[in-house]
């Protein structure tokens, strides 16, 4: 059974109004409620459902849904607090790839998305059962169901047959369907977060009489921040607290709060959450730490049962600086400045640093959420909130784990086209990942995480300081349209440092044309250097510097301007005058301008500009250059089209799945495929392999060599036994064998040295000269299928953060992308710096077969996506030459895999 909704007790998801429901398979005990679902329908809706008004139809439908499991039939229901809200089912009627679908929703719950959510889950289940088409019959006047089907995002053919409409629904999962699901999910998600981030009433549980307690600190923050809604304290035995009435329990409050902040000992948290759920509370923030596993499960079960969204536990809290709300339910020091940056973090300490830094820079914060152990509300939720809140124009994330990276990636790709999304790429080392795992009980691996950031257009920095430096530029300046930079300085040494920083970050010092050079000569004092960097001399005046800046920012061959200023005692103009020359003047917003002041105490500040904006000022040129480089990469990503998913032809997915299923049936624990099974699987995807033959005896090996290469051709012989990975390390390979005598001698050598383990040998022609490459696929536990590419010998063992991969000799780390690959992803893999110089040709040698290489990567991507059982595929080496791409050695490992639909709407 697949790991989808059909094999679980139930999963939880959100309706359009933010209500939580459970989606689960129908059980025999549901019969009475299901019959009641139909009997409560109006006569008109009963007629539309059964094409006739009959109570007998209700009983028959309930019997059919609750009947013992039978092939080709699935039935799912939606329920909340034990009450059935809707039912959807399909039945193949014996067909191989088609099924008829039906749906029913409780009379009082129409237009809340119950039916659509159920059908989405049924569609996912049908796909996992190999069904490609669903059909539905509806009366022509049943406009609701016809609109529902038409709005799914799937291709629906409608055919009128008398008073009925016959609908045929194709189940292809294309971008249109995923986008439609995302839109519905975003609406539901944002609605569910309203009580959390825009509450009308808040209660703090655990705001005791001890002034230094966390609960008291939270209450004080809410009061001092000027929260405009109603505020309560809950603390048994305390009747009053400064400025707010205290109540003994949640159920004794005079009104039900939208949000409850829990600052109780861990063993009390589930009980308090239960009280909140029964009282009708819609959202919780749990700052408590140290929950044991059973307490954690109890907390989440309560939240799902009663439909409460929860932030935390082990968190700093949440805030929303909207003037009409002024919600500060955190115990962070100070008062964050209202602004336009949305911030979500898992680490409270990082959150405090970001709140302080963004406030100091004047960017300020729109909404903040400290996610802590992230039982529920995640970075994906916050991205969707910021996308919709009308205030946020800069998203800042610090995430140590991902619940659903695929869904996060699609959300981030969409949001990043509207606003910059910045993150700190934390846990890049084994030590960092270990620390993250102990800190939040979860950590993600570096290679797939960085692939996600790259594909989603997220700006990944390496420190909080770098993130704030980049945020300062993004907030105040237009993005550079390219990488060409002009450096302007009043001190030659500062110019040298800045030029070095540009080169190291991949930025290019622009070459000046004669017109610009003449203009700079005319504007600057004698002795100035007008090459790039432009050195004005220490005696430059404010007017001269302003004229120089104006000319540089107006030049079309310059994408950004860096002004490095050093205070001197020789200038007629003061330091403030020179800064004014940079921040004032026409056309300043045409291109980004950044200032470097080596004497500056803070790493980055904002200088007020005459037009009401700001110019970022950095203490080091490296900081300014890093920010500009991030800006140039964001520009390139924004100007790039979305990309088209690679869809290779000639693929036999059904046959590949049969091969995988047969292997795992014989090897329940999984393992590495033998050469023949491996070749059969690759043939399903038309992946080119060098000709080869399998031999189990000396005579077979000699015949194979002659058949493949003739009498004088050279061959390679590789020993094989189950579990052999490092053939060269085991000295299990003979190269360049010529003639029958050498082939026989080589076989006898291998047979003698590996007696008792060797099951045979692979014989293949000695490969012609070419570039040796590596291509591979890994099924990551968190991120799903991943495609890797690099030079031969740089395979998955260099990825120390992918423990399922075997270890080999080190080399340059391969580049990775999450599958399925788009055409842009394939292009990025092939043009990666480590490979491109060898692939695109050199003097006297043409490029390799680039089209064939693209096809190979596309087919590998499809293989990784089609087979969740694919633990790893290792093609190394892949021989690339002009007109030729061929896999010389392929290893594939399968493990019992369970399918998981990453785009199915459900809560974690």
N, C-alpha and C positions, 0 to 999 in steps of 0.2 A: 504494500500500500504506500502511496506517495505521501510525503510530508506536507500535504496541503490541508485545507479545512476539513476534508472528508475523513482524515485519519486522526483528528484531534477531538477532544471533548468540545471544543469551541474556541473561536477567536473573537476578539472584540473589535468593533469598528464604530465610526461616527456617522450619524445621520446628518442631513443638511442643516439642522438646527443645532448641531453640536451634541446631541443626545448620544450616549453610549448604548450600543446594543450588542448582544452576543449572536454570532452566526455559528450554527452547529448542525450536524446531521440529525435528521428526525429519528426518534426512538419510539418503540412500541408504546411507551407510557404517555406519549404526546397525543394519542388518538382523540381523547375527549376534548382537549383544548383546540385541536385542529377542526374538529367538527363544529365546535362553538364558533371558531373563526368564520366559518361559512354561514352558520345559522344567524349570526349577528349582522350579516350583510343585508342591505336594503333589497327589496325584490328586484329593482332595476340592476343593481350590481350583481346579484345572483344570476340574473338572466344573462348578463354580459360574460360572466365567468363560465357558466355551463350551457349557454345557448338555450336555456329553459329555466323556469322557476320551479324547483323541486327540492324539498328537504332530503329526499332520498339521494339526490346528487351529492349533497354535503357529506352524508354518511359514507357513500362509496368513495369519494375523494379522500376522506380521512383514512379509510381502510387501505386504500392503495398506497398512500404516502407512508403508512406505518407497517406495511407488510414486511415480512422477512427480506433481507437483502437479496437481490437478484441481479444477475449480470445485465449491464446496460441501463440500470435505473439508479438515480441519485435524487435525494430529497434533502433540502436544507431549510432550516427555519431561522427566523430572527426572533429573539426574545429579549425582554428587559425585566429584571427582578422576577423571573419565573413566569412571565406572561408572554404568550406567543403573539407576535406582532405581524408576522407574514410568513409565507411559504413559497418556495420555488423548487421545481423539480424538472428532471428531464428523463426521457425514456427512449432508448434507441430502437425498441421494437424489433431487435434482431439485426438492425443495420450495422455495418462496420464503422462508419465514420459520420453518421448523421443521427440526430436525436430531436424529438419534439419536446418543447419547453412549455411550462405553464407557471403562472405566478398569481398569488392572491395576497392582498394586504388588508389588515383589519380596517373596518369601516371608518373609524375615527382617526386613522393615521395616513390618509392620502396626502400627497404633495409634501411629504417630509423625507422622501428618498429611500423608503424601506424597500420598495420593489426594485429600484435601480441597484441598490447595494446588494440585494440578494442575487440578482441576475449577474452582476460582476463576479460574485463568488462562484456561481454556477458555471459561468463561462470559463473561469480558471480551472474548475474541476473537470469540465468537459474536455478542455485541451489536454489535461494530464491523462485522460482516458483515451486519447487519440482521436477525439471527435473534432471534425473540421467545420461542420455546419449544424446549426440549430434551426428548427422550423417552429412556427407558431401560427395558429389560426385564431382570428378575432372577428367579432361582428364589426361591420363597417362603422357602426355608431359608437363603438368602444374607443373613443378618441384618446382616452387616458393611456391605455396600453399601447396604442399605435404611436403616440408621442413618446412614450417611454422607450420603445424599441428604436425609434428613429433617432433619439437623442443619446444612445449608448456610445456613439463614436465608431461603431462597426458598420460594415457595408450591409445594408438591408435591402433586399428585393421584395417588392410588394406586388401581389397579383390579385385582382378582384375576382371572386368566384361567387356570383349571386350576392346574397346578403353578407358574405364573409370575405375577409381579406386574408390571403395566405402569405405569410412573411418567411423569407429565407435569409438567415443571418450567417454571414461568413465570419469565422472566428480568427482570422489573421490578426496578429498583435502588431499592428503598424503604429506609426507615430500619432496618427489621428486618434486612435483609440486611447493610447497612453495619455495624450494631452487632454482628452475628454475626462478620463479618470482623474488626472491631476487637478483639473478645474473643480470637479465635484469634491475631491478631497480637500482642496484649499478652502473652499467655502465652508465645509464642515469643520475643518481644523480651526479656522479663525473664529467661528462661532463658539467652539468649545473653549477657546482661550479668553473670551470676553469676561467671564466671571473671575478669572485669574489675574488678568492685566487691566481690567477696567471695572473693578468691583464697586458696588454701591455701599456695601457694608463689609467690614473686616473684623474678625475676632482673633485675638492672640491667646492661645491656650498654653499655660505655663508661665504667665506673667506674674510670678510670685512676689512676695513682699521683700525679697532680697534685692537691693538696688543693683548689684553687680551681675545679676543673672542675664542670660541671653534673652529670655522672654521679656524682661524689663527693658533691655536695650532696644528690642524690636518695637515695643510699645512707645518708648521715648522717641524713636526715629519717626514713627507714624505721626505722633503728635507734633513733633518739631517740624516735620516736613509740611505740615498744613493739610493733611488728608481731608478732602472735602466731604467724604461720606461718613457714615456712622461707624463708630469705633467702640469695640467691646473688649473687656478682658475676661478670661475664664480661668479661675483658680479656686479650687475648693478651700473654704476656710477664710478667704480674704474677701471682705465685703466692699472694699473701695480701694482704689489706687489713685495716685495724683492725677487729677484731670479726667478720669474715666471710671465709670462704674464697673465693678467686677461681679461676675456671676459664678455660681458653683459648677455649672456644667453647660455644655452647648445647648442641650434641649431646654434649658431654663432661660435662654436669651429672649428678649422681647420681640425680636425679629430674626429671621434666618439670614445669616451672613452669606454673601456670595463666596467669600474667601476666608479660610481659617488657616492661621499660621500656627504650627505645632512646635513648641519648644519644650517637650516633655522628655523624660528618660525613655530610652529605646523600648523598654518592655511595656510602656504605656501607650505607645504610638498606635498599634492596631486597635486598641479599645477606643481611643479618642476618635480615630478615623471612622470606626463603626458608628459612634454617636453622631458624628458629622453627617455621614451618609443617611442615617435614619431621619435626621432633622431636615434634609433637603439641601445641604451645602453642595455647591457645584465645583469647588476647587480647593486644593490644599497646597501649602508650602510647608515641607517638613525639614526643619533645620537640625533636628535631632541626629546624632551620630551613633555608630556602633550597633546598628540593627543586626541581629543574628539572622540566619537564613530563614528560619521559620517565621520570625517577625516580619521579614521582608516580604515573604510570600503572602502572609496574612494581610499586610498593608495593601499590596497590589490587588489582591482578591477583593478586598472591601471597596477599593476605588473603582474597580471594574464593575462590581455588582451594583453600586449606587451611581455610577456614571460621573465620578469626580475625576478631573484632571489633577495631577500631582507633580509638583516640582521638588526634586530632592530624592531621598533624604541627604543629609550631610552637605548642606548647602548654605549659602549666605543670604538667600532670599531673592525677592524681585522688587523692581521699582518701575514706575511709569511717571515721567515728568510732565505729562500733559497739564497745562495750567488749571483746567477744570477738575482735575483729579488729585495731583500732587501725592501720588502713592509712593512711599518709601518703606517697604516692608523688608528691610535688610538691617544687619547690624554692622554695616561698613562705616568706617569713621568719616566724618565730614559730610558735606552736602553736595552731591554731584550736580554739576551745572546742567540745566535743561539744554537740549540741543538736538542734533539730527543723527547721531550714531546709535545704532542698535547693537547691544553687546550681549553675548551669551557665552558663558564659560562653565567649565566643570570644576576648576580650582577657585576657591574663594580668594586665595592670595593673589592669583592672577587677576581676578575680577576687581579687587581693590586697586591694584596697580593701574589697570586700564581705566577705571572710573576717575582716578586721580589724574592720570596723564591726559585723557580726553578733556577733562574739565579745565586743566591748566592751559591747554592749547586753545581753549575757547570753542572747541568743536562741540562739546557737551554730549549728553546722552538722551535719547528718546525713550528707550525701554531697555531694561537690564534684567537678565535672568541668570542666577547662579544655579546650574543644573545639578551639581553634586554627583551623586551616584546614578542619576538619570534613569530612574525607574520608568518614567513615562514621558514627560515633556522633554523634547530633544532640540538639537540645533535645527533640524528640519522644520519643526513646528515654529520656531522663532523666525526662521527665514520667511515662512509664509505669512506670519504676522507682520513683519516689517514690510513685506511686499504690499500689504493691504492697508497699513495704518495711516498713510497719507502724510507722515512726518519724517520717516527715516530715509536718508539718502546714502548711508554708509553702514555696512554690516560688518561687525567684528566678532569673530568666533575663536574660542580656544577649546578644542574638543580633543579628548584623549581616547575616545571610543566612538564607534558608529553602530547604531542599532540596525539600520537598513541603508547601507551605502548606495545601493542602486537608486532608491527613491530619493535619497539626499542629493545624489549627483544630478538627477533630472531637475529637481527643485532648484539647486544651485545654478545650473546652466541657465535656467529661465530668469532667476533673480539677478544673476551677475550681468545680464544684458541691460538691466535697469539701474543697478547701482553696484559700486565696487563691493566685493566680499573679501575681507582680509582675515587671515588666520595666522597663528603661530604653529609652524610644523614641529610640534613637540614629540619627543620620544623617537628621535632619529637614530639613536644608538641602542645597543642591547641594554646598557645600564639605564638609559632613559625609559625604555619600554618596561623594564623591571620595576622602576620606581612608579611609573604610571599604573601598572597592574596592582601594586600594593596600595596605591592612593585611591583609585576609583574602582578597583576590582575588575578593570577591563583595560586593554590596551590594543592598539591596532599596529599592524606591521608597516614598515616604512615604505617599501616599494609600491604596494597597491595603494596606500594612502596618497603618496605623491602622484601616482597616476590619476587618481580621482581628482585631486586638486588641479592638475594640468588640464584634464579633459573638461572639467566643469568651469574653467576660467577663474578659479579662486586664486587670489594673490597670496602666496604662501611665503611668509617671512620666517626668519630663524630665531627671532627673539622679540620680546615685548618692545624693547627699544626700537628695533627696526620697524615693527608694526606701527608704532606711533609716528616715527619719521615718515613712513609712507602715507599714513592717514593725513598728516599735515599737508603734504603735497596734493593728495587727491581732493582734499576738502577745499583747498584755496586756489588751485591752479588748473588750467585745462590740461588734458593729457598730451604728452608729446606725440606727434604723429609718426615719429620715427626715432632713430637712434643717433642722429647727428647733433652734436652739442658744440656750442661756443663757450669758451672759458674767458672771463674778463676779470682781471685782478690788478691791484696796485702794488703787488709784490711778486717778483719772479718765483721765489721759492713756493709760495702758495699755489701759483699756477702749475708748477711741476707736480706737486702733490695731487692736485685736482686732475691733471692729465693722466697721471698713473692710475688714479681711481677709476677714471672713465674707461681706460683700456682694460683694466682688470674686470670690469663689470660688463664688458661687451658693448660699450657705447663708443662712438666714433667722433673724433674731433673733426668738425666740418672744415672743408677747404674753402677759403674765401675767394671770391671772384675779384677782378680788378676794380670794379665799381665800388664794392664794399671796402676794399683795401684803401682806395683813394679817399673815400669818405671818412674812414677812421683816422687816416693821417691828418686830414684837415681838422678833425674834431679834437684830437689829442695833443698834448704838449710835446715839444721837441724831446727826442730820446725815447719816445714810446715805441714799443714793438707791436706791430699790427698783424703778426702771424697769429695762429691759434695755438696756445693761449695768447690773448691780447694783454700786454703788460703796459699799464697807463703811466707808470712811474709814480713815486710817492707824492709828487707835487700836483697831482690832478685835482682840478676844482670840481665843485658840484655840477656846474653847468657843462663842463667837458665830459664828465662821467655820464650825465644824463643824455647828452647827445650821442655818446657811444652806445649806451644801452638801447636808445631808440633805434639806431641804425641796425643793431644786431637782431633785435626782436622782429624787425620788419623784413629781414632777409629771408627769401623763400627757401634757401638752402640750409637753414638752421632750424632744428626742431625744438631746441631747448637752450636756455641760457643759464650758466652758472657764474655767479659773481662772487669772487673770493676777495674779501676786504680785510686789510690788516691796519690797525691804527698806527699812525706815525706822528712824530713831532714836527715833521717838515712840511706837511700839507697845509695849504692855506685854508682848506675846508676841514671842518671837524669831522669826527666819525659820524655824528648825527647827520651832518650835511650830506655825506656820501651815501648813507642809507636812504636819505630822502631822494637822492638822485635815482636810486634803484626803484623805490616804491612809488614814485610820482612820474607822470608823463603819459602821453597818448599811446594807445595800442598795446598797453602792458598785458592785456588779457589775450592777445593773439597767440602767444606761445608761453609755455611755462617758464617762470623765472624763479630761481632759488638762490639764496645767499649763503655763503660760507664765511663764518667769523671764527677764526681759530682761538680767539680769546674768550669766546662765549662760554659762560659757566654751565648752562643747561644744554643737553644734547640737541634739542630742537625747540624753537620758539616761533611765534608768528609776529611779523612786523606789520603794523597797521598801514594800509595803503590809502592813497588819496581818494580812490574811487569807492571807499567803504569796504574793500576786501582786505585780504592779508597776503603777505609774502612769507613763505617759510624760510627760517634762518637756521643753519646747522653749525654745530661746533666742529665738525670734521667733514672734509670733502667726501669721504667714503659714504657717509650717511646720506648726503644729498644725492650722490650718484646712485646709490642703491634704490632710493625712492624714484628717481627718474627712470632707472632700468625697469622697475616694476610697472611704471606708467607706460613705457614703450611696449612691454609685453601685453599689458591690458589692451592697449590700442590695437595691436596686431590681432588679439583674440576677438575683439569686438568687430573688426573689419572682416573677419573670416565667416564664411557661411556656416550654417549648422553642420553640414556634412550629411552624407547619405550612407546608411548602413550597408556594408558589403554583403552582397547576396550572390554567392558563386553558383553557377549552373552545374548540372551533372552530379548533384549530391544525392546520395541514397541514404537519407536519415533513418528510414525504417530498417534497412538492412544493418546499419551501424548499431542501432539499438538492440537488434536481435543478437548481434555478435557479443555486445557487452552483457546482455542478459544471460546468454548461454555460458559465457566465461564465469560470471559470478555465481551462476547456479552450480557450476563444478568447483568453484573456489569461493566459498561463502565469505571468507575473510579478505578476498581481493588479492592482488599481487601484480607482478610484471607480466605482460603478455609474452608468449613465445614468439619468435620471429614470424612464423606463418600467420598466426592470429593477428599480430601487429600489422603485417602487410595487408591482410584482408580488410582490416579496419581502415587503413589509409586509402585503400582502393575505393572505399565508399565515398571518399571526398576527393578522389582524383588527385591525390598528393603524389608528385613524381618521386619515385625511388630508383636508385641505380639498379640495373638488373642483378639478380642474385639467385643463388640456389642453396637448398638445405641438403646437408649430407650427414649421414650417421655412420658411414663406413669409409675406409680408405679408398676403396674402389669407387664409391659414389662421389667422393671428393675429386678424384682424378677425372672422372667422366664430366662432372660439373664444370671443372676448370677448362677442359677442352671445348665443351659446348659453349661456354660463355666467351672464351678468348682465343680459341684455336690452339694450335700446338705451341706457338712462340709468345702468345700474349701473357702479360703479367697479371697475376691475381692477388687478392687479399683473402686471408683465411682468418675467421674469428671464431673462437670457441664460444659455446653457449651452455649455460645451465641455469635453472631457475634461481633468480636473485642476483645473477652476475650483473654488476653495473659498471665497474671500472676495468674494462678489458685491458687497457694499456697498463694500468697499475698492477694488474694481476699477471702481466706478460702473457696474455691470452690471445695475442694477435700476431700474425706473420704477414709481412708486407712484401710486395714485389716478387712473388713466387713465379718462376718461369720454368715451364716444362713439367712433365709428369713426375719425374724423380723428386724435384723440390716440393711439389704438392704433396706427394705421398710422405716424404720425410717430415714435412710440417705437420701433417695429420697425426703421424705416429708420435711426434714430440708432444703435441697437445693431449693426445689420448693417454700418454704415459704420465705426464705431469698432473693431469686432472682426472685420473682414474677414479671411478666411483661417483663422480659428480657431473662430468660433462655428458650432455645428452646429444650433442651433435655440433656441427660447425656450419657457419655461413660462408659461402664462397662467392666473391664478387670481383669484377674487373678492377684493376688499379685505376683510380679516378684520374682524369686529366687535370692539368693545372688550373687553378682558379682561386677565388677568395673563399676561405673557410668561414662559414657563418654558423650561428646558433639560432634556432627558433624553438620556442617551447610554449607550453600552456600549463597553467596551474589552476586547480580549483581551490581558491582560498576560502577558508571557513567563514569569513566575514564578508569579503568583497565579491565572492563568486568567481566566475571564470576570468582569467587574466592571461594575456598573451605577452611573451617576452621575446626580445630580439637583440642580437649583438654579434660580436665577432666570435668565431669558434673558440671553444675553451673558456667562454665566459658565462657558462650556463647557470642553472638555478642554484648551484651550490655557492655562488658568490652572494646569493641573497640569503644572508644569515638569518633574516627575519622570516623566511619561508621554510619552517623546519621540516616540512614533508619532502623537501627537495634533497637530493643526494649531494654530497660534497665532492668537489673535484678541485683541480688546480685553479688558482685564482687568476683573474684577468680583469679587463674593464667590465664594470657592472652593466648588464644589459638594460635597455630601456623597456618599460612596461606600459601597457594600456589595458584598461578594463574591456572585456568583450561583452557584447558584439562590437567589433571594430567598425568605424566609419571610414570612408575614403581618406578623410583628414588624418585619422589615427594611423592608417597604413603609411601615409606620406611621412608622418612624424617619425615612425619607426625606421623607415629606410633612410631618412635624411639626418638621423641622429649623428652628432659629431664624431663618435667613435667609428662609424661605418661609412659615412658618405664619401670620404676621400678615396676609399678603395672601391666603392660600388660604381661611382660615376666616372671612373676612368682616370688615367694618368697619361703623361706624354708617352706615346708609342703603344698605348693600350686603350681600347675602347671600353665603354661601360658594360657591366654585366647585364644579364637579361632582367631588366627592372620590372617589366610587365609580368614575367614569370614569378619574380619575387613577390610582387603585389598579390598575385593569385595564390601563392603558397600561404602568405599571411592571412588572407581572407578565408581560405579553406581551413586553416588551423583555428581561426576564430570560430568558424561555424562548428567545427568538431568540438571545441571546448564548450560552446553554448548548448549543443544538442545533447551532450552526454554529461549529466551531472555526476556520473560515476567516474569521470576522468579525473583522477587525482593529479596526475601530471603526464605531460607528453614532452619528450626530450629529443629534438632533432639536432644531432651534433656529431659530425659536421654536416652542414648543408653546403654543397659545392656550387658556387656562383661563378659563371663565366659568360662571355658574350654568347647569347643564344641558348644558354643552358642554365637551368636550376634543377638540382637533384639532391635528394636526401640520401646521404651515404650510410647513416646509422640512425635508427629510430628506436626509441624505447618508450613504452606506454604502460602506465600503471593504473589499474582500476581498483576502486574501493566501493563497497556497497554504498550507493548514493541515494539520497532522497531529494526529490524535486522540491523546489521552493520558488513560488512566484513572487519576485521581489516587488512587483508593481501592484499587487493585490492590496486593496485598502483594508488595513487592519492596524490596530494599536499594538504596540510592543508587548 
